[in-house]
Amino acid sequence: MNLFASILLKAGLTAGLLSPVQAPTQPDTVPVTVVVTNLFSPTAVITLNFYNSSDSFLKSGKAALYKKVVPQQQQQVQLKVDLPPGEWAIALSQDVNDNGEMDRNFLGIPTEPYAFSNNVRPRFKAPDFEECKFVAEGEGQTVTIRLEK
């Protein structure tokens, strides 16, 4: 660019006559509504763990976000969360005996209701991130998860 064109461009930007071209920006967060159905108790706490990588998925204390919800005498709950855009997976459980932990049998299999995003129901092993993931993008996104025991 020659000197004259450079001076005109700077003068136009400074005077507000021209605006610099900017790439579209991605939102910081995306609103996602999580609907949990088939509750086993209308009062027992539901714990939702949100993971955003396969490295942290289902690892204790490694959730990127977690929420606790009390159903308030309902058979389903809705929870609105703002997630950074990208891939996410949810693991949730309902503490029906109100002891503050996920109870398991002698094989380590949960004895309280639990579920995963995409309603993945593994039989012989814990699911992986790829099976449970969804992409948080755009407005009005809803993820519905059915609790099972």
Secondary structure, 3 states (H helix, E strand, C coil): CCHHHHHHHHHHHHHCCCCCCCCCCCCCCEEEEEEEECCCCCCCCEEEEEECCCCCCCCCCCCCEEEEECCCCCCCEEEEEEECCEEEEEEEEECCCCCCCCCECCCCCECCCEEEHHHCCCCCCCCCHHHHCEEECCCCEEEEEECEC
